[in-house]
């Protein structure tokens, strides 16, 4: 089987890493893999795939660039095209090829939902336009959870498959075995610092938790446009000694923090496919998420807790219930690890190959 994988690609950034790892595992299953991406690639390092195509574009060159990519795809003549993401340029590529080749789209986010929580720019508007065209015309999609499938079915008539995002379990275990876990702290957040991620909700909850745990430590790993406002909120609440902003962290450093924390919190006002949940569970950590995180992995009371989105008091209560109960935390950690192991890429790739066979 010949498959063209289209999407962000690289070894850093959540979606880029997901696509690169997926392509690697797919190629190990005797699939003839071709990757097309707008990202810069060191071809010497990517010898397990071929026909890596980087294309530069701006809004004025978008259509000519897409035309070049479509020509490349036609030359490859794949059995399946697998597009990752509904944002430009990848949404535009999927629209351009769906009539000629069986095409599967993996959805990581919905611009039509996310735009409500962002400072709107021209790229956001264009993303929404192209996303609507994709939702109207694409025939086959995948999402990470049943929750997301229900959401997506309000936007499309396509067949929607549920396939969790894979995790490189071997790599994670090797990192966890390597790093020192002597610097234990309480709470970790990993992700973009933007309004939809709800970090202000987490910060406000720590003011409440601090009444019982004045020395609580929260580490925030990531960067984004909301960073200045969040730091102002920390100063306003006098939580400088409790909350640390780590900035963007590399993979080994990130998993050092996963290993050392007690709890991982994903406080999103809106989230479609937070890879943080998968990574935390692969590290055996209880996870507290909002009810707008749309994850099937967090089983309330068993692998973590689900709190009411935007409700800092409810989040604080969930955090306290774990900090007060080491036995419960250990039990949740064990259950999270059991689920995390099932997310290994080898199993996820098998699920995708079944879908490929189904839609050809």
N, C-alpha and C positions, 0 to 999 in steps of 0.2 A: 504493500500500500504506500502511495506517495502522498505526503501531507505537507501543505504550506502553512506554517505558523506565522501569524501576523500580529505584532504587538510591541509594547515596550520591551527592552531586552538589556540585561546587564547583571552585575553581581551586587548591586546596592539599590535600595528603594524597593518597597514591598512588591509591587506588580512586576517590575523588571526582573527581580530575583525569581518570582513565581514562574514567569514565562521561560526564563533561561533554564531553570531546574526541570520544568516540564519537558522542554525540548530535549534535554539530556536524557531523561528517563525514557522518553518516547523513542529516541534513536536506539536505545538499548533493547527495544522490543522488536527489532527487525523492521522498523518503519523507516522509509526513506524520507527524512525530515529536511525541509528547506525553511529557513527563517528569514522573514522580511521585517525590518524595523527601521524606525527613524533615528534610533540611537547609534552612537559611535561604537564600533565593535573592533576589538583586536582579533582579526581573523586567525592569527597564529594560535590563539588560545582556544578557539572554538572549532577544532578539527572534527568534532563528532557530528557537526551539521555542516551543510554547505549552502552556497548561494546566499550568503548573508549580504543583504543590500541595505546600505545606509542612504537615506535621501534627506537632504535639507530642504526646508520649505518655510515660507511665511504665508500670511493670509492671501497675498497677491500671487503666490506661486503654488497655492494648494492644488488646484485642479490640474495644472501641467505635471506636478509631482506625482499625483495620483495616477495620471495617465501613464507615466513611466513605470510605476509599480505594477499596474494592470498588465502592461506589455510583458513585464518580467514573469508574472504569474502565468500568463498564457503560454509563454515559452516553456515553463516548467511543466505545465499541463497536469496539475495534481488530481488525485482522486477526491481529496477533501481539502477545504480551506478552513482553518481554525483561527478565528479572530478573537483577540483578547482585548476587551474594553469597548465602550460605546462613545469614547471621546475622539475628537479629531487628532491625527489624521486617520486613525484606524476605523472609525465609523464610516468615513468617506470611502475607504477601500472596500469595506464589506458591501456597501451599497453598489459599488461598481462591478462586483464580481458575482453577486448572488444569482444572477440569471444564467450564468454559464457554468458554474461549478457548485456542487453541494457545499454549503457553508454553515459552519457552526460558530455561534457567537457566545463567548463567556462574558457575562456581565459582572463587573466589580463595583459599579456604582451607577446611580441615576442622576444625571445632571438636572433633570426636571424637579427632583426633590432637593438636591444639594444647593441649588441656586437660592433657595429661600433663606439659607443661613450664611450667605457670602456677600461680600461687597462685589456687586455685579460689574464685570468687564465685558469687552467685546468678545473675548474668547468663550466666556460662559454662555453668551447668547448663541454663538455659532454652535457650540457643543449641544445645546438644547435642540436647535433646528435639525442638526444631523442625527441626533439621537432619535428624534421623532420619526424621521425618515427610515431609520434602521428598524425601529419597533414596528413600523407599518409594513415593512417589506420582508424582513428576515423570517425564515421558516423554522429554524431550530436554534435554541438557546440553552445555556446552562447557567445555573446559579448555585451558590454554596449551601443554601438552606431551604427548607420547606416554607419558612416565613418569607424569604425573598421570592420564592415561586408565586406565592399568593399576591405579593405586591406587584410583581412583573405582569401577572395576568390581567391587571387593570390597564396595562399599557399596550399589550400585544396579543395577537391571536396565534402566535408561534407555539410550537411544541416546546415545553420548558422541562429540562432535565435537572435533577438535583445531584450535584457532584461536589463534595467538600474540597476546599483548597488543600493541596498536598503539603507535606512537611518532609524535609530531608532529615529523617530520624537519626541516621548514622552520623551525619555532620553535627547535629545538635548534641548527641551523646558524647562525641569526641571533644566538643568544646566544653561541655559541662564537666567532663572528667579532668580537663586541663586547668580550668580556672579555679581560683581560690574562693571559698565561700565563707571566709572569716568575717567579712564586713556585712553582717546581717542587718537588714533594715525592714521597714514595715510594708510600704506600698510602692508599687511601680506603675507608671504609665508609659507606654511606648506608642508614638504616633505623631501625626501632624498637629501643630498648634494652630488650629482654626476654630471658629466659633461653633461649627456643627459638632465638634468633638467633645464639647461640654466640660472642658477643664475648669471653667469657673465654678461649675457645680461641685466638682471634686474639691477645689480649694475651699469653698464655703463649708463643705462637710468637715474638712479637717479642723476648722475653727470649733466645731461642735465636738468632734472626737477628742480634741486637745484638752477639753475640760476633764476628761478621765485619763488621758494619756498625754501629758504635757510635753513629753520628749519624743512623740511620734515623728518618724522620718518618712517623707515622700520624695521620690526621685522621678523627675519628668524628663524622659528621653525623646528628643525630637525638636524640630524647628518649624516655623510657620508665621503667617501674618498676624496672629493674635498674641504673639509673645510679649510685646510691650504692655498691652492691656492686662495680661495675666500677671506680670511682674508687679504692676501697679496695684492690683488686687491683693497680692501677697503682702506688699508693704502696708496697705491700708488695714489689713486684718492682723498685722504684726506677726506674721508667720514665717519670717525670714529664716529662723533657725530650724524650722520644720520642713520647708519645701525647697528642694534644690532643682535648678534647671540645668540639665546636662548638655543641652544642645544635641546636634546630630551625633549619633554614636555608630561606630563600625560593628560588624556582625559579632566578632569575638567579645567585644566590650558589652554589646547588648545582652548577650547570653550570660555574661558574668553578672549583670544586674538581675536577670531572670532567676539565676541560681540563688542569689543572695537575698531576694525579697521574700516576704511572707505571703503577700497578696498582690494580684494584678487587677487593676481597675480600668474598665473601659466605659467612661461616663457619657457617651455620645448622645447628643440631641437627635442625631440621625446618622446611621452607619449601615452600609449594605453588606460589606464583606471584610470585617476587621481581622486581618491576619494575626494580630496580637493575641486574639483568643486561642487560635490554633497553636501558636508558639508557646504561650503560657501553659497550655495543657500538655504539650510535648515535654515541657520542663517539670510537669507535676505540680502546678500551682493552682490553688483555688482562684476563681475569677469572678469578680463582681461586675456586672454589665447593666446598662439601662435597658428598659423594655423597647427601646428603639434601635438596639444594636442588631436585632434580627438574626440572632445566632441560635442554631439548634443544639449547639454543643454544651452550653451552660444549662445544666439541669438544676433548677432552683432548689436549694437545700441539700444537693448531693455533690455537685462539682463546683458550686459557688452560689451566688445569689443574683437575682434580677430585681433591680429597684426601679421605681417610677421615674421616668426621665424628667430631668430638671429639678427633682426634689432632693435638695441637699440633706435635709433631715432624714429622709428615708435611706439615702446612701450612707449617712453617718451611722444609723442604726445597724445596717448590714455590716459595716466595717467593725463596729464595736462587738457585734455578736461573734465575730471570728477572733478578734484580738483577746477577748475574754475566755475563749475556749480552744486551748491548744489541741485537745483531742479531736474536736470537730474539724479543725484546720488540717490535721494530719489525715483524717478520713477523707476529706474532700480532695486533698492532694493525691492520695492513692487512686481515687476514682478518676480524677482528671488525667492522670498518667495512663490509665487503662484506655481511655478514649483517645488520648493523644497518639498512642501507638498505632491506632487504626487509621491514622491519617497519612501513613507512609506513602511516598510518591509511587512506589511500585504498585500498590493497590489502587491508587487513584488513576494511574495511567491505564490500567486494565479496564476500569469503568469507562474511560473516554474512548478506548478502542471499541468497546461494545456499541457505544453511541455512533461512532464512525461507520461501523458495519450496518447499523440500523438506518442511517440517513442516506447512504450511497444510492 
